[in-house]
Amino acid sequence: MARVVCCIGDTHGHITKLQNLWHNLEKEIDPSEFQSATVIFLGDYCDRGPNTHQVIDFLIQLPFRYPNQKHVFLSGNHEFAFAAFLGLLPPPPDGSKFSDAWKEFEASEDREG
């Protein structure tokens, strides 16, 4: 039997939208199929929205709440940039600073929340 696969991307710190989407998936997919679904999160969990912490908490809890589902969590460009800003990645070989690029990016983006 084929397994249901759901792909979710670009939550960008919007917990209410993520919760609403999850509720709609639960409602629209057969319960037994939903319980055994593969759910692939495509990254960009942080930035823009006001609830990044709650989005991350929601994702961390999924394997405990839905132990028969398979969860795949990919990093997006926003996670990569944030990790670089925090100094969690090696510096670029040209000597530039990720933090400068991040601050420039932050200043140029329209933000919600």
N, C-alpha and C positions, 0 to 999 in steps of 0.2 A: 504494500500500500504506500502510495506517495505521501510524503510528509508536507504539511503546509509550511511555507516559508514566507515570513513577513520581513520586509526591509524598511527601516525607519532611519531617516537622516535629518540632520540639521535642526535639532531641538533648541539649540542656542539659548539655554537657560530659561526656557518657557515651560515651567512645570505644569501649569493648567492645560496647555495645549497637548502636552505629552500624556497627561492623565486622561483627557478627553479622547485622544486617539486610541489609547490602550482600552478604554471602556468600549469604544466603538468596535474594536477588533474582537473583544470578548463577546459582544452582542451579535456580530455578523458572522463569525466563524463557528461552526459546529463545536460544542463544548469539548468533546473528546479529541477533536482535531486541534483545537486551540491548546489544550493541555499538553500535547506532544509536538507542538510547532517548533520550528527553528526560527528564531528572531534575530535578525542581523541589524545591529545599530551601526550606521555608516559614519559616525563621528560628528564633530562640531556640536558637542554637548554644552560647551561654555561660550561665554561672550554674548553680547547684545542684550539678552533678557536679564531680568532681575533675580532669577532663581536658580543659578547654576548649581549651588550646593544641594538644593532639593532634587534637581534632575539627577545629579550623581548619586544621591542617596536612593532615589527610586530605582536606578539601574543596579546598584549594589544589592538591593533587596530582591530583585527578580529571581535569581537562582534559588533563593530560599522559599519564596512564595509560589514559584512554578518549577518544582524540581524535575519534572518530566520534560520540560522544554529544553531546547538547546539554545544558549545565548552566545552570540558572537559580538564583541565590542571592538570596533575598529577606531583608530585615532584619525581625526580629521586635521585639516590644516590649522584650525584654531587651537587644538590641543598641542600640536607640534610647536606652534608659535609661543604658546603660554609656557610650555616646558622649557623652551629655549630662553624665554624671558626670566624664568626662575633659576636659570643656570643648571638645569638638569641635562643639558646636551653639551657636547664639546663645542668650543667656539669655532666659528668659520675659519677656514685656512687663510682668508685675506685679512684677518685681524679686526674685521668689523664687529660691532656688538649687536646681538639680537635685541637687547633692551632698547637701543636707539630705533631700530626698525619697528619694534612693537609700539613704542610711544608715537612714532610718526603715523603708523597705521591707526592707532586709537584716535588720534587727533583728526584723521581724515574721514572716518566712518560716521554715518548717521547712526545714532544709538536709540534703541527703544528702552523704556523703563527707567 
